Amino acid sequence: MKFPEFIIAGFGRCGTSALLLNLSQHPDIQVSLPNGTETRFWTQPPDFVKNNLESYKAKFYGKISGEKTPGYSLRPHPMKSISEHIPDIKIILCLRDPVERALSHFELHKRFRRIKADEVFKFSNHKLVINESTYISYLKRCVIPFIPRENIYFHIMEWAKKDFVKSIGKVYEFLGAEPYETDVKHKILPEGKGGEGQYIEFFKNTSSYYIWSQKSYVETPQSEKNKMYNYFKPFNQELFEFLGYEIKDWGSIKDG
């Protein structure tokens, strides 16, 4: 039994499941997959964590092991507890164009009937799904105070879509894993969950692990997207300054 070497701690709707499932293709990497793909252990109250550490550690074995729970990055207490018990933990944070992430979050709420199926996205009505895209706010409050910068890796969804093999290779390097040729193929998914689109499918042995959409299923007026782009602009700029580079693949204001 041991603690994991890495945790994918955020952010939701940014490809965390795709990354976790496909990291497990590597022969030296083992991942914990309870409750779908989320462990959620460190979101529990301190007494629960203290009394269940051994059962948590029993989930991990092998050379490099890990788990993922995007909610760890949304509140200070999970990251604080992780840092106290696993001081050398490596944290992976997945980022995505904040507008697309918010719309994907909105669509998820529709899927689970938290929002009416016919409701149209409006910037003024859905601040909760919007605010979870202000990544730098959560980094400053919930991650940076507890995790050294050198132990944090940012996995950019748009870059992974362009070249997943190169992108996941950098994650392998961050984790100290040997280079490994990930099995990936591209395909077009027919109409179904909202229309046709370019997808990437990943495999381990003969099992298909995950299909990753290139676009949001939510049809949103450009005027509402522009409101979000304006809202996110200062947060994105502060994030880019922290990262030391700009993510030019993220969208910008357009006519319409």
Secondary structure, DSSP 8 states (H G I E B T S, - for coil): ----SEEEEE-TTSSHHHHHHHHTTSTTEEE---STTB--GGGS-HHHHHHTHHHHHTT--SSEEEEE-GGGGSSHHHHHHHHHH-TT-EEEEEE--HHHHHHHHHHHHHHTTSS-TT----GGG-HHHHHTT-HHHHIIIIITTTS-GGGEEEEEHHHHHH-HHHHHHHHHHHHT-------EEEEEE-SSSSS-EEEEEEEETTEEEEEEESS-S----HHHHHHHHHHHHHHHHHHHHHHTS--TTS------
